[in-house]
């Protein structure tokens, strides 16, 4: 949901800045008319020729800012999660497995492991070679080695076989739930 809000606010800000830029470039409403110059002849003579390098440096900096803003805009529009995985059905045809379905199945299996408080799974990569990113939040009494072995063993084996994948690279990030210290009296 936050990604949708981010994109909407980014689009609105972009439209406002685009309208402001077009307005300045066409010298319309806020600048006194279409045929009025942005800089008077006196201002151009005084500032442009005295320190000519400064204006070129300013224009280069503004151009760099525009390029960085466009790069950021395009990176916001790019989807980071894999939408579908190509599954070989064995008869020469292929099927598409929804990425969210695979994520939810792995999340359910990992969430059922002993000592796991919360789990988030994200499917990354390409359709033909997906990869999983698993973020586990462990309870204080959990043994990380046992949880990792259970994840690497039956959970990922089941995910690979159900999706028909030869391998499924996985990155697991473990952290422990914060808890209060227990005091013995």
C-alpha positions in Angstrom: 0.0 0.0 0.0 2.9 2.4 0.8 4.3 1.8 -2.6 1.1 2.9 -4.3 0.9 6.1 -2.2 4.6 6.8 -3.0 3.9 6.5 -6.7 0.8 8.6 -6.6 2.5 11.4 -4.6 5.5 11.2 -7.0 3.2 11.5 -10.0 1.4 14.5 -8.5 4.8 16.2 -7.6 6.1 15.5 -11.1 3.0 17.0 -12.8 3.3 20.1 -10.7 7.0 20.5 -11.4 6.4 19.8 -15.1 3.7 22.5 -15.2 6.0 25.0 -13.5 8.9 24.1 -15.9 6.7 24.6 -19.0 5.4 27.8 -17.5 8.9 29.2 -17.0 10.1 28.0 -20.4 7.2 29.5 -22.3 7.4 32.7 -20.1 3.7 32.6 -19.7 1.5 33.6 -16.8 3.8 34.2 -13.8 6.5 36.0 -15.8 4.5 38.7 -17.5 3.7 37.3 -20.9 4.9 35.2 -23.7 7.0 37.9 -25.4 8.6 39.4 -22.3 12.2 38.1 -21.9 13.2 36.2 -18.8 16.4 38.3 -18.5 16.6 41.9 -19.6 19.3 43.0 -21.9 21.1 44.8 -19.1 21.0 41.7 -16.8 22.4 39.5 -19.6 25.2 41.9 -20.3 26.0 42.3 -16.6 26.0 38.7 -15.5 26.5 36.5 -18.6 29.7 38.1 -19.9 31.4 39.0 -16.6 31.6 35.4 -15.3 30.5 33.2 -18.2 31.8 30.0 -16.6 29.4 30.4 -13.7 26.2 30.1 -15.9 27.5 27.1 -17.7 28.3 25.4 -14.3 24.8 26.3 -13.1 23.2 24.8 -16.2 25.3 21.7 -15.9 24.3 21.2 -12.3 20.7 21.7 -13.1 20.9 19.2 -16.0 22.5 16.7 -13.6 19.7 17.2 -11.1 17.1 16.6 -13.9 18.9 13.4 -15.0 19.0 12.2 -11.4 15.3 13.0 -10.9 14.4 11.1 -14.0 16.5 8.1 -12.9 14.8 8.1 -9.5 11.4 8.4 -11.2 12.1 5.4 -13.4 13.4 3.4 -10.5 10.1 4.1 -8.6 8.1 2.7 -11.5 10.1 -0.5 -11.7 8.6 -3.5 -10.0 11.0 -5.2 -7.6 8.9 -8.4 -7.0 8.6 -11.2 -9.5 5.0 -11.4 -10.7 5.1 -15.0 -12.1 7.3 -18.0 -12.4 7.4 -20.2 -15.6 6.7 -23.8 -14.7 7.4 -26.6 -17.2 4.4 -28.9 -17.3 6.3 -31.7 -18.9 4.3 -31.9 -22.1 6.2 -29.2 -24.0 3.9 -26.5 -22.6 4.5 -24.0 -19.9 2.3 -22.6 -17.1 2.6 -19.5 -15.1 2.7 -19.7 -11.3 1.7 -16.4 -9.6 4.6 -15.1 -7.6 2.3 -14.1 -4.7 1.0 -17.6 -4.4 4.5 -19.1 -4.1 5.4 -16.3 -1.5 2.3 -17.1 0.5 2.9 -20.8 0.5 6.5 -20.4 1.6 5.4 -17.9 4.3 2.8 -20.3 5.6 5.3 -23.2 5.8 8.0 -21.1 7.4 5.6 -19.5 9.8 4.6 -22.9 11.1 8.2 -23.7 12.1 9.0 -23.8 15.8 10.5 -20.6 17.1 9.4 -18.3 14.2 7.5 -15.3 15.4 7.1 -13.6 12.0 8.1 -14.2 8.4 8.2 -12.2 5.2 9.0 -13.7 1.8 9.7 -11.9 -1.4 10.2 -13.5 -4.8 12.9 -11.8 -6.9 14.8 -12.5 -10.1 13.5 -13.5 -13.5 10.7 -15.7 -14.6 13.0 -18.6 -15.6 15.4 -18.2 -12.6 13.6 -16.9 -9.5 15.2 -16.3 -6.1 13.6 -16.0 -2.6 14.4 -13.5 0.1 13.2 -14.6 3.5 13.2 -12.4 6.5 12.6 -14.3 9.7 11.9 -12.9 13.1 12.8 -15.6 15.7 11.4 -15.9 19.2 14.0 -15.6 22.0 14.0 -19.3 22.8 14.5 -20.4 19.1 17.7 -22.0 17.9 18.8 -20.3 14.7 20.6 -23.3 13.3 17.6 -25.5 13.6 15.3 -22.9 12.0 17.7 -22.4 9.2 18.1 -26.2 8.6 14.3 -26.6 8.5 14.0 -23.7 6.0 16.8 -25.1 3.8 15.5 -28.7 4.1 11.8 -29.5 3.8 10.4 -26.0 3.2 12.6 -25.1 0.2 12.5 -28.6 -1.2 8.7 -28.5 -1.2 8.7 -25.0 -2.8 11.1 -26.2 -5.6 9.2 -29.4 -6.3 5.8 -27.6 -6.3 7.1 -24.9 -8.7 9.0 -27.4 -10.9 12.3 -25.6 -10.4 15.7 -27.3 -10.4 17.1 -24.8 -7.9 15.7 -21.9 -5.9 18.5 -19.6 -4.5 17.4 -18.2 -1.2 18.7 -15.4 1.0 17.6 -15.7 4.7 17.9 -12.9 7.1 17.4 -13.8 10.8 16.7 -11.5 13.7 15.5 -12.1 17.2 12.3 -10.6 18.6 13.0 -8.0 21.2 12.0 -9.1 24.7 12.3 -8.1 28.3 14.9 -9.8 30.4 13.5 -12.3 32.8 14.5 -11.8 36.4 14.7 -14.5 39.0 14.1 -13.5 42.6 
